Amino acid sequence: MTAGDDGASLADRVHRRLREEIELGELAPGTPLSELSLVARTGASRTPVREALRRLAAEGLVDLVPRQGARVSRVSARSVRDLFEFRALLEPPAVRQATAAAAADPQLHGVFAGMREGFARIQRQPPSPARSRAFYELADRFDWAVVGATRNEHLRRTIAELRPHTARLRNLSHLDPRRVEVSVGEHLAVCDALLAGDADAAAAATAGHLELSLRTIFRNLAEAPGDALDVLG
C-alpha cells in the first residue's frame, strides 16, 4: 500500500467513525471538532483528519468556520422541516415501488416478512434501552431494504444520500420513550400493507409516519431548552 493509499484509507476510516457518531447523536449538534483532539482520538495524522472533515462538510454534517475550526452542524427548525418535506416527496413513492418489487419476488417478500416478525417481537418487549437499540437497528435495515427495492435509480440514490441526516434526527424524534412504542406500530402498518401488496396503503402509512415524526421532533424542540439539546441554530 502506497502512502497515498494509506492516507486515503485513514481518511475513509475517520470519516466513517465521525459520521456514525454524528448519526447516533454521540457528537451533538454544535460540538467543536478540534483537529488535534481528533488526531489523538483516532490515531490518524492531520491530513486524513482534515480530508474527513472536508467530506463531512460536503455532506452537510460539519460546519467549517473560518478562524474557529470545525463543528458538528446545528439542526435548525427550518432544516428539519425542509428535510421532512423532501422525504414526504420521496419515500412514499419508494415504498410503492418496494411493494411492487416484493410482490414479484418471493425472496424479497420473505426479507420484508422477516423484518415484520422482528418489529412484532420488539413490540412485545418491555421498554428498555436494549429494546430501543434493537428497534433503531431494525428500522434502519428496513429503510435500506426499501431503498434497495426501489427501481428508480435517481430516487434510490437521493434517499440514500439523505440517510445520515435522517438518522441524526431519529434521536430527536425518540427523546420521548413513548415515541418508540408508537413508531414500532407505524412500521408494522407499513410492513403489513407492503406484504399484502397494497401500495396505496403502504405509501399512506409511510406518509403518516413521517408526519408524526416531524410533530414529535418539533414538540421535543419546544419542550426542551435549546442549550440542552443544542439543535436550534
DRENDO-1510 file (C-alpha; in Angstrom, 1 decimal, always signed):
<recs>
REC; n; res; u; v; w
REC; 1; MET; +0.0; +0.0; +0.0 .
REC; 2; THR; +1.4; +3.4; -1.0 .
REC; 3; ALA; +1.5; +6.4; +1.3 .
REC; 4; GLY; -1.3; +8.0; -0.8 .
REC; 5; ASP; -3.4; +4.9; -0.5 .
REC; 6; ASP; -2.8; +4.7; +3.3 .
REC; 7; GLY; -3.8; +8.3; +3.7 .
REC; 8; ALA; -7.0; +7.7; +1.7 .
REC; 9; SER; -7.9; +4.7; +3.8 .
REC; 10; LEU; -7.3; +6.5; +7.0 .
REC; 11; ALA; -9.5; +9.4; +5.8 .
REC; 12; ASP; -12.2; +6.9; +5.0 .
REC; 13; ARG; -11.9; +5.3; +8.4 .
REC; 14; VAL; -12.1; +8.7; +10.2 .
REC; 15; HIS; -14.9; +9.8; +8.0 .
REC; 16; ARG; -17.0; +6.7; +8.8 .
REC; 17; ARG; -16.3; +6.9; +12.5 .
REC; 18; LEU; -17.2; +10.6; +12.8 .
REC; 19; ARG; -20.3; +10.2; +10.6 .
REC; 20; GLU; -21.5; +7.3; +12.7 .
REC; 21; GLU; -21.0; +9.3; +15.9 .
REC; 22; ILE; -22.9; +12.2; +14.5 .
REC; 23; GLU; -25.8; +10.0; +13.3 .
REC; 24; LEU; -26.1; +8.3; +16.7 .
REC; 25; GLY; -26.0; +11.7; +18.5 .
REC; 26; GLU; -22.8; +10.8; +20.3 .
REC; 27; LEU; -21.4; +14.0; +18.7 .
REC; 28; ALA; -24.2; +16.5; +19.4 .
REC; 29; PRO; -25.0; +19.4; +17.0 .
REC; 30; GLY; -22.6; +22.3; +17.6 .
REC; 31; THR; -19.9; +20.1; +19.1 .
REC; 32; PRO; -16.4; +21.5; +18.3 .
REC; 33; LEU; -14.2; +19.1; +16.3 .
REC; 34; SER; -10.6; +20.1; +17.1 .
REC; 35; GLU; -8.1; +18.6; +14.6 .
REC; 36; LEU; -5.6; +17.9; +17.5 .
REC; 37; SER; -8.2; +16.1; +19.5 .
REC; 38; LEU; -9.3; +14.1; +16.5 .
REC; 39; VAL; -5.7; +13.1; +15.8 .
REC; 40; ALA; -5.3; +11.9; +19.4 .
REC; 41; ARG; -8.6; +10.1; +19.4 .
REC; 42; THR; -8.4; +8.4; +16.0 .
REC; 43; GLY; -4.7; +7.8; +15.7 .
REC; 44; ALA; -4.7; +9.4; +12.2 .
REC; 45; SER; -2.5; +12.3; +11.2 .
REC; 46; ARG; -3.8; +15.7; +10.5 .
REC; 47; THR; -4.0; +15.2; +6.7 .
REC; 48; PRO; -6.6; +12.4; +6.8 .
REC; 49; VAL; -8.5; +14.1; +9.6 .
REC; 50; ARG; -8.8; +17.3; +7.5 .
REC; 51; GLU; -9.9; +15.3; +4.5 .
REC; 52; ALA; -12.6; +13.5; +6.6 .
REC; 53; LEU; -13.8; +16.9; +7.9 .
REC; 54; ARG; -14.0; +18.3; +4.4 .
REC; 55; ARG; -16.1; +15.3; +3.3 .
REC; 56; LEU; -18.4; +15.6; +6.2 .
REC; 57; ALA; -18.8; +19.3; +5.5 .
REC; 58; ALA; -19.7; +18.5; +1.9 .
REC; 59; GLU; -22.4; +16.2; +3.2 .
REC; 60; GLY; -23.8; +18.9; +5.4 .
REC; 61; LEU; -22.9; +17.2; +8.7 .
REC; 62; VAL; -20.0; +19.5; +9.7 .
REC; 63; ASP; -19.6; +23.3; +9.5 .
REC; 64; LEU; -16.1; +24.6; +8.7 .
REC; 65; VAL; -16.0; +28.0; +10.4 .
REC; 66; PRO; -13.2; +30.4; +9.4 .
REC; 67; ARG; -10.7; +31.1; +12.3 .
REC; 68; GLN; -12.8; +28.8; +14.6 .
REC; 69; GLY; -12.3; +25.4; +13.1 .
REC; 70; ALA; -14.9; +22.6; +12.5 .
REC; 71; ARG; -18.0; +21.8; +14.5 .
REC; 72; VAL; -20.9; +19.4; +14.1 .
REC; 73; SER; -23.6; +21.3; +12.1 .
REC; 74; ARG; -26.5; +22.5; +14.0 .
REC; 75; VAL; -30.0; +21.3; +13.3 .
REC; 76; SER; -32.4; +24.2; +12.8 .
REC; 77; ALA; -36.1; +24.1; +12.8 .
REC; 78; ARG; -36.1; +25.2; +9.2 .
REC; 79; SER; -33.7; +22.4; +8.2 .
REC; 80; VAL; -35.8; +19.8; +9.9 .
REC; 81; ARG; -39.0; +20.9; +8.1 .
REC; 82; ASP; -37.2; +21.1; +4.8 .
REC; 83; LEU; -35.8; +17.6; +5.2 .
REC; 84; PHE; -39.2; +16.1; +6.1 .
REC; 85; GLU; -40.9; +17.9; +3.3 .
REC; 86; PHE; -38.4; +16.4; +0.9 .
REC; 87; ARG; -38.7; +12.9; +2.5 .
REC; 88; ALA; -42.5; +13.1; +2.1 .
REC; 89; LEU; -42.0; +13.6; -1.7 .
REC; 90; LEU; -39.5; +10.7; -2.0 .
REC; 91; GLU; -40.3; +7.9; +0.5 .
REC; 92; PRO; -44.0; +7.1; -0.2 .
REC; 93; PRO; -43.2; +6.5; -4.0 .
REC; 94; ALA; -40.2; +4.4; -2.9 .
REC; 95; VAL; -42.4; +2.3; -0.7 .
REC; 96; ARG; -44.8; +1.9; -3.6 .
REC; 97; GLN; -42.0; +0.5; -5.7 .
REC; 98; ALA; -40.8; -1.7; -2.9 .
REC; 99; THR; -44.3; -3.1; -2.5 .
REC; 100; ALA; -44.4; -4.0; -6.2 .
REC; 101; ALA; -40.9; -5.5; -6.1 .
REC; 102; ALA; -41.8; -7.7; -3.1 .
REC; 103; ALA; -45.0; -8.9; -4.8 .
REC; 104; ALA; -43.0; -10.0; -7.8 .
REC; 105; ASP; -40.0; -11.5; -5.9 .
REC; 106; PRO; -40.7; -14.2; -3.2 .
REC; 107; GLN; -37.2; -13.9; -1.8 .
REC; 108; LEU; -37.6; -10.1; -1.2 .
REC; 109; HIS; -41.1; -10.7; +0.2 .
REC; 110; GLY; -39.5; -13.1; +2.6 .
REC; 111; VAL; -37.0; -10.5; +3.7 .
REC; 112; PHE; -39.7; -8.0; +4.5 .
REC; 113; ALA; -41.7; -10.7; +6.2 .
REC; 114; GLY; -38.8; -11.4; +8.5 .
REC; 115; MET; -38.5; -7.8; +9.4 .
REC; 116; ARG; -42.2; -7.6; +10.1 .
REC; 117; GLU; -41.7; -10.5; +12.6 .
REC; 118; GLY; -38.8; -8.6; +14.1 .
REC; 119; PHE; -40.9; -5.5; +14.7 .
REC; 120; ALA; -43.7; -7.7; +16.2 .
REC; 121; ARG; -41.1; -9.2; +18.7 .
REC; 122; ILE; -39.9; -5.7; +19.6 .
REC; 123; GLN; -43.5; -4.6; +20.2 .
REC; 124; ARG; -44.0; -7.4; +22.7 .
REC; 125; GLN; -40.9; -6.5; +24.7 .
REC; 126; PRO; -41.0; -4.2; +27.8 .
REC; 127; PRO; -39.4; -0.7; +27.3 .
REC; 128; SER; -35.6; -0.7; +27.8 .
REC; 129; PRO; -32.5; +0.9; +26.2 .
REC; 130; ALA; -31.8; -2.5; +24.6 .
REC; 131; ARG; -35.2; -2.6; +23.1 .
REC; 132; SER; -34.8; +0.9; +21.7 .
REC; 133; ARG; -31.4; +0.0; +20.2 .
REC; 134; ALA; -32.9; -3.2; +18.6 .
REC; 135; PHE; -35.7; -1.1; +17.1 .
REC; 136; TYR; -33.3; +1.5; +15.7 .
REC; 137; GLU; -31.2; -1.2; +14.1 .
REC; 138; LEU; -34.2; -2.9; +12.5 .
REC; 139; ALA; -35.8; +0.3; +11.4 .
REC; 140; ASP; -32.5; +1.2; +9.7 .
REC; 141; ARG; -32.3; -2.2; +8.0 .
REC; 142; PHE; -35.9; -1.8; +6.8 .
REC; 143; ASP; -35.3; +1.6; +5.4 .
REC; 144; TRP; -32.3; +0.4; +3.5 .
REC; 145; ALA; -34.3; -2.6; +2.2 .
REC; 146; VAL; -36.9; -0.2; +0.8 .
REC; 147; VAL; -34.1; +1.8; -0.8 .
REC; 148; GLY; -32.6; -1.4; -2.3 .
REC; 149; ALA; -36.0; -2.4; -3.7 .
REC; 150; THR; -36.7; +0.9; -5.3 .
REC; 151; ARG; -36.3; +0.5; -9.1 .
REC; 152; ASN; -35.8; +4.2; -9.9 .
REC; 153; GLU; -32.1; +4.8; -9.7 .
REC; 154; HIS; -32.3; +8.6; -9.1 .
REC; 155; LEU; -34.9; +8.1; -6.4 .
REC; 156; ARG; -32.8; +5.4; -4.7 .
REC; 157; ARG; -29.7; +7.5; -4.8 .
REC; 158; THR; -31.3; +10.6; -3.5 .
REC; 159; ILE; -32.9; +8.8; -0.5 .
REC; 160; ALA; -29.6; +7.1; +0.3 .
REC; 161; GLU; -27.8; +10.5; +0.3 .
REC; 162; LEU; -30.4; +11.8; +2.9 .
REC; 163; ARG; -29.9; +8.8; +5.3 .
REC; 164; PRO; -27.2; +10.4; +7.5 .
REC; 165; HIS; -29.4; +13.5; +8.1 .
REC; 166; THR; -32.5; +11.2; +8.7 .
REC; 167; ALA; -30.5; +9.1; +11.2 .
REC; 168; ARG; -29.4; +12.0; +13.3 .
REC; 169; LEU; -33.0; +13.4; +13.5 .
REC; 170; ARG; -34.2; +10.0; +14.8 .
REC; 171; ASN; -32.5; +10.9; +18.1 .
REC; 172; LEU; -34.8; +14.0; +18.4 .
REC; 173; SER; -37.9; +12.0; +17.4 .
REC; 174; HIS; -37.3; +9.4; +20.1 .
REC; 175; LEU; -36.2; +11.6; +23.0 .
REC; 176; ASP; -39.7; +10.7; +24.4 .
REC; 177; PRO; -39.7; +6.9; +25.1 .
REC; 178; ARG; -43.4; +6.8; +24.1 .
REC; 179; ARG; -42.4; +7.7; +20.6 .
REC; 180; VAL; -40.5; +4.4; +20.2 .
REC; 181; GLU; -43.7; +2.5; +21.1 .
REC; 182; VAL; -45.8; +4.4; +18.5 .
REC; 183; SER; -43.1; +4.2; +15.8 .
REC; 184; VAL; -43.0; +0.4; +16.2 .
REC; 185; GLY; -46.7; +0.3; +15.4 .
REC; 186; GLU; -46.2; +2.6; +12.4 .
REC; 187; HIS; -43.5; +0.4; +11.0 .
REC; 188; LEU; -45.8; -2.6; +11.4 .
REC; 189; ALA; -48.5; -0.8; +9.5 .
REC; 190; VAL; -46.1; -0.1; +6.6 .
REC; 191; CYS; -44.9; -3.8; +6.6 .
REC; 192; ASP; -48.4; -5.2; +6.7 .
REC; 193; ALA; -49.5; -3.1; +3.7 .
REC; 194; LEU; -46.3; -3.9; +1.8 .
REC; 195; LEU; -46.6; -7.6; +2.4 .
REC; 196; ALA; -50.3; -7.5; +1.4 .
REC; 197; GLY; -49.3; -5.9; -1.9 .
REC; 198; ASP; -51.3; -2.7; -1.1 .
REC; 199; ALA; -49.1; +0.0; -2.5 .
REC; 200; ASP; -51.5; +2.8; -1.7 .
REC; 201; ALA; -51.8; +1.8; +2.0 .
REC; 202; ALA; -48.1; +1.3; +2.3 .
REC; 203; ALA; -47.4; +4.8; +0.9 .
REC; 204; ALA; -50.1; +6.3; +3.1 .
REC; 205; ALA; -48.7; +4.6; +6.2 .
REC; 206; THR; -45.2; +5.9; +5.3 .
REC; 207; ALA; -46.5; +9.5; +4.9 .
REC; 208; GLY; -48.3; +9.2; +8.2 .
REC; 209; HIS; -45.2; +8.0; +9.9 .
REC; 210; LEU; -43.2; +11.0; +8.6 .
REC; 211; GLU; -45.8; +13.5; +9.6 .
REC; 212; LEU; -46.0; +12.1; +13.2 .
REC; 213; SER; -42.2; +12.0; +13.4 .
REC; 214; LEU; -42.0; +15.7; +12.4 .
REC; 215; ARG; -44.6; +16.7; +15.0 .
REC; 216; THR; -42.7; +14.8; +17.7 .
REC; 217; ILE; -39.4; +16.5; +16.8 .
REC; 218; PHE; -40.9; +19.9; +17.0 .
REC; 219; ARG; -42.6; +19.1; +20.3 .
REC; 220; ASN; -39.3; +18.0; +21.7 .
REC; 221; LEU; -37.6; +21.2; +20.5 .
REC; 222; ALA; -40.3; +23.3; +22.1 .
REC; 223; GLU; -40.3; +21.4; +25.5 .
REC; 224; ALA; -36.5; +21.2; +26.0 .
REC; 225; PRO; -34.2; +24.1; +26.5 .
REC; 226; GLY; -32.3; +24.9; +23.3 .
REC; 227; ASP; -28.9; +24.9; +25.1 .
REC; 228; ALA; -29.6; +21.4; +26.4 .
REC; 229; LEU; -30.3; +20.0; +23.0 .
REC; 230; ASP; -28.1; +22.3; +21.1 .
REC; 231; VAL; -30.2; +22.0; +18.0 .
REC; 232; LEU; -31.7; +25.4; +17.3 .
REC; 233; GLY; -29.2; +27.2; +15.1 .
</recs>
